[in-house]
Structures are given as structure tokens and as C-alpha cells.
Amino acid sequence: MFSRAVRPTISLVRGLSTTSQNNAKVAVLGASGGIGQPLSLLLKNSPLVSQLSLYDIAHTPGVAADLSHIETRAHVTGHIGPDQLGSALQGCDVVVIPAGVPRKPGMTRDDLFNTNATIVATLADACARNCPEAMICVIANPVNSTIPITSEVMKKHGVYNPNRVFGVTTLDIVRANTFVAELKGLDPARVNVPVIGGHAGKTIIPLISQCTPKVEFPADQLSALTGRIQEAGTEVVKAKAGAGSATLSMAYAGARFTFSLLDAMNGKEGVVECAFVRSEETECKYFSTPLLLGKNGIEKNLGLGKLSAFEEQLVADAIGELKASIKKGEDFVSNMK
């Protein structure tokens, strides 16, 4: 059972020799939380990570001590409170940010804005000061606003590089792969559904027409499947009945994206992941599409590809909400004292 649980970590680094290149320092900001702890566990298990820096406002020394006993090479350090944030970030190659409050039943991701916007702005500010060239991977919701916030804060410090700031939408892809595989009796590990747009409700646009292997669904089933992928987070929030939102699957997805990024930084070719990034692909300033990753982050934006009429309509329906969420994030930073 345990070998199955760690399979993604191993399979994602298969074929990579453990050379001096695989010496990445990765920070997890929000490491004591529901996503942060399992995410840190997955990162500790990877030979791609040589230093794992854990930061949170509480409990981090305990989490770090616990993880440090695991028989893998990553050296773990724990950092607690604002005074230790700078030391947590110094020398980091990749920073993953799951910090923030989770959704409860009846809440939208946008309801998290006021609390999480301040948290993300503070952490982005610290990244700009202490590791301005690091890859920044934001999990904290609402991603449609927290990526504009991160970008605007980095701009204020004159260190913004759009190829190094990512909104982690990987869970949407993971869910789409799983749900399609269930319906078609396929191995989910061999299914790949690109998901574009944003990371909330109708801005989540699964491109079933571009799925590999090719799959087809009747119109009513396609509509239901799309709706389930878009509202899958709410499905988990309701099932947890007030005890939080998607944490374990999000940790898996966050680790998957981080490993892909580290692979690409180590020179592996052909690494593609979707993420919510600065984009010229649509009329939205930020948009998620498949990205070819490289040593310096985004090597090439692969764009939307050929869309079906159904998917074109999904994109058209999402633009207004996406633009508003992006503006909300930008306005938050411009109004900061």
C-alpha cells in the first residue's frame, strides 16, 4: 500500500540520475496546515529535493522534527513566525505557497479573498526580498486573484519575472483525468486532460476534446462531466462537512507540479503542465494553458489549441468572471499601504 502511495514521486523522477543538479532548496509556506503537511511529506520523499524549508505561523518546529526522521536525503528545517520568514526563504529555488484559510460549506473561493489576499501579499513581499529569482508556486485561493497579487507585489520590488510565477491549477487536471478514467474504464495514470482558464467554478475549462487517449461523450454526459470537474472542490467541502476543503488531493497535485518544475529546471525536456500565469493567449491578463517548462520556468506557452464549439462557449462564459477576479487582485495591491 505504501509503495502505491509514493508512486507519483518515484515515477516523476524516473530516468533522472541523482546528480549534483538535483540539489534544489524548496520552501513550503503554510507547512503546518491541511495541505502543507502532506505536501511537505511528498516533497521530503523526493530525491529532487535536497533542502526542505518549512514555514508557518505555528507548529512548524514539530512538523519539521517529525519529517526530519524520514530516511530520505532532504534536509528539513522549521521556521516559525514572521521573524523567521526571511531565513526560511534565503537561497530557495522553488517556493510553494499553500498558506491561507480553507473553504467551509457555503463559501466560494472568492469568500476567502480578504484573509488570503493579505497572507499572500505578505509572503510574496518576503519572496521578493529574500529569493527574488525563485520559482513561486501559489496554491492559496482564490488563485484567480492571488496570482495577480503575487505579480503586482513582485513588480513593486522590481523583481517580477512572469516566467517564474505560477498559479497551481494541477488539481483540476488530476480530477479531470480521474473522472474521465472512471467513466471510460481507463487507467487514470495514462489519461491526460488539459484544463485551461482559471481555478474557480466556471473559469475551470476542461478540454475533453484534447484528451489523450481520445475519448467521446454524448452532449448530456459531457455537460455533467464538465460541471463535476468545475465543482469538484465543493464536492469535497460538502463531504468534509465543515472540517475543511480538499487537502490530500491538493497536496498530491501541488507535489506533482513542483516535481515537474524541478525536472524541467534539471534539464529534462518535454515537461508540460497547465498553470495560471501571465498570458497573451486571450483578452485576460492571466490565463491557464499548457506550458512547456524549462530551466528558467516557462519556456513556451502552448496556448489553447483547437477547441470544440462547446469549449469555445465555456471560454467565452469564463472571461468576465476571470477579468473581475484579476482586477480585484491588482486593486488590492494598488490600495495597500
Number of C-alpha atoms within 10 A of each C-alpha: 5 6 8 8 10 14 10 19 20 15 9 15 18 9 9 14 11 11 10 9 12 18 18 21 22 30 29 26 28 26 31 27 22 20 26 27 23 21 28 28 21 20 27 25 19 21 21 28 21 19 21 27 25 28 32 23 18 15 16 23 18 12 22 24 13 12 22 19 10 14 9 14 17 24 17 24 19 24 24 18 12 14 10 14 20 16 15 27 29 18 17 23 20 24 24 28 26 29 26 22 18 22 22 19 17 10 12 16 20 16 14 18 23 11 12 22 24 17 19 25 24 14 21 26 18 21 26 21 15 18 21 24 17 24 26 28 26 27 26 29 29 25 27 32 30 29 32 28 26 29 25 22 26 23 14 13 12 11 16 18 17 16 19 19 25 26 31 32 30 25 24 28 25 23 22 29 26 20 19 24 18 12 11 12 9 15 12 17 11 11 20 21 23 25 32 24 28 31 28 24 19 20 24 24 29 25 24 24 17 18 18 13 10 11 13 12 14 7 10 9 12 15 12 11 19 22 16 17 27 22 16 18 22 22 15 17 20 17 14 14 11 13 14 17 24 21 19 15 18 25 24 24 23 29 23 23 23 23 23 20 25 28 22 22 21 19 15 17 13 12 17 21 23 28 28 27 27 22 17 12 15 13 10 17 15 24 28 30 26 19 21 19 26 23 15 16 22 21 15 13 20 14 17 20 11 11 15 13 9 13 17 14 12 20 21 10 13 19 19 12 16 23 17 14 22 21 16 18 24 20 15 19 19 12 7 9 4
